[in-house]
Amino acid sequence: MQSSNSHDAVGQQHRTEGENAAQQQSVPRRSKSAGEIADAYAEVADKLARWRQLDRLFAGRYRRRQFRHANGRVLDVACGTGRDFRHLTSGSEVVGIDISAEMLAHARSELDRFELDGTVHQMDAQALYFPDDSFDTVISSFSTCTFPDPIAALHEMERVCTPDGEILLLEHRRSDAAPLAWLQDWRAEAHYEKNGCRLNHDPLATVEQAGLTVTNASTAFFGLVTTIDASPE
C-alpha cells in the first residue's frame, strides 16, 4: 500500500490524471435519485450479504486498516449490509444509516453478531437527521460513487462530526493501470444505469471539492482503492 503523511502528492497526481482522462471517461447522463438507488440495492441486498466472505477477501484488509482506530460515537454512512462493523472496536457506540431498508436488515444482524452497542436507521446520506457535532468519527466505504449528490453527503458528514473528530473514507476510483482504466471507462455508463455506481470517479477530487480538509490519502491495488482521512473545517 502506498501511503503519504500529506495528501498533496496524491492529490496532485489525481488532479493531473483527472485532467488527462476527462475526455475519456464516460459520465452518466443523469444522476439517479435516492429512491432509485434504494430500489437498486433492494434487489441485490441478499446477494451482497451472501458475498460476505468474498468481500473480506478483497476489501477486508482495507476496511480494517482504515476503520480500526475509529473511536467514540461512530456514524457509518451508507453502511449497507454492515461490512465495516466487524472492524470497529467493541467500546464504540455505532450508528449505521443507509437508504435501503433491505440492506439495513442485514446490518442489524451484523451488529448483533459482533455484539456492538449500536443502532441502524433508514436515512438519506444527503439529509441526515442528526444534530450538528453528534459524532466523534464518521466513516463510509465505497459510497461517494453512489450518492446522487456526493458533495451534499460529504457536507452532511462534516456537519454531524465534532470539530476535533475525523471523517474516514474507503473508496474505489479510476485505476492507475491503463487497461483497467479503459475497462472502467468502457463500462461506466452501463454500470451506473444498472447499479447506480460511478465506476470511474475520483473520490479525492470530490472530497476536495466539498471543502473538507484532507489530512492523509493513499492508494492501493493498481490505484483502484483509495483511503482518505479528513477533518471538519
NORMOCOR-V609786 format. One record per run of one state. SS is the DSSP state (hx for helix, st for strand, lp for the rest). FROM is the first residue (numbers start at 0). TO is the last residue. Records with the same first field share a line. If there is no record, write none. Layout:
SS->FROM-TO ; FROM-TO
This chain:
lp->0-0 ; 2-6 ; 21-32 ; 50-50 ; 67-71 ; 77-83 ; 87-91 ; 98-99 ; 113-115 ; 122-133 ; 141-148 ; 172-176 ; 195-201 ; 209-211 ; 220-223 ; 231-232
st->1-1 ; 72-76 ; 92-97 ; 116-121 ; 134-140 ; 160-171 ; 212-219 ; 224-230
hx->7-20 ; 33-49 ; 51-66 ; 84-86 ; 100-112 ; 149-159 ; 177-194 ; 202-208
